[in-house]
């Protein structure tokens, strides 16, 4: 399941909030809210429960192209990510994912 892949960078500038609530998907109901500040972006996810996928790929697009410096999931350091996606188990349920950004763009 891909989440956040088409959120425009402009919508994730510091102080912005964007998301979806109770979206009906093949996997079940999903809600996702991004909140951005000067240092990074936080996503509040309510993953699907009815028929969870094997994997959720969550996209974070820094408004100025900076790469992720650190990632946490529910307050714990998370290492399963690449330049574009945070890799989450499909059955994660409710999660708070925080990405802080390093210096420089791509």
N, C-alpha and C positions, 0 to 999 in steps of 0.2 A: 504494500500500500504506500503510495506516494502522497505526502502532505506538504503543503507550502511551496510547491515547485513553481508556481506562477505568481506569487505575491510580488508586486513591483517593489523595487528597492526604495522608491519614494515613500511608500507606505510604511516603511520601517525606520524612518528618521527618528531621532530622539524625541520622546514625548508622545509618539504615535501609538495607537492601539488598533489592531485589525484582527478579525477572526470570523469564525463560523460557529453557530450553535445548533446542536441536534441535527446535523446533516445525516440524512438517511443514505447509507451505502450498502453494497452487497454484503459487507462484513458486519454491519450493525450501525448503530448511531454513533457519530463522532462529533466532538466539539474541540475547537482549537482557537486559542486567543494568544496573539503575540503582543508583547508590550516592550517598547524600546526605550533605552536611556542612553546617556553619553558613553557609557562603557560597554554596553552590549544589549542583547535581546533575550527576553524570557518568553518561553512558550508554555502555556497551561493546556495540557492535552487530556482529553477524556477519550481514550481509545475504544474501539469497538469490542463488544463482549459476546454478541450473538454467535458470530462465526469469525473469530479473530484470524487475521492473516499470519503467516509465519514470520513476517518482518514488516516493520514500519520504517520508512525512510522519511525523515523530517528535514526540511530545507530551511536554512537560515541564510538570508541574503543581506549582508551588511550594506547599508545605504551608500557607503563610500568605498566598497570593495575590499575592506580589510578582511583578513582571514581569522578563523577562530584561534584564539590563544588557549583558552580553557573551555571545557564543557563539563557541566554537572547535570545529573539526573537525580531529582529528589534530594538535592544537597550533597550527593556523593560524586566524586570525580568519575568521569566517563571517558573511556579511551576508544570506543568503537565509533569512529567517525572518519570522514575523509574531507577533501576540500569543499565538497558540496553538500553532503548529507550526514545527518546523525542517524546511526543505525540502532533501532530499538526493537526489542522483542514484540511480536504482534499482539501478545496477550498482556502488555504492560498495564493496561487499564488507565488509572489516573496517574499523571506524571507532570512534574514541573521540570522543564529543561532550560538551562541557562547557558548562553554562549557569551563569553567575553572576548573582545576583539583585540588583536595585536596591532602593531603599527604597520602602515603602508597598505596599499591596495595591490591588485594583481596586475 
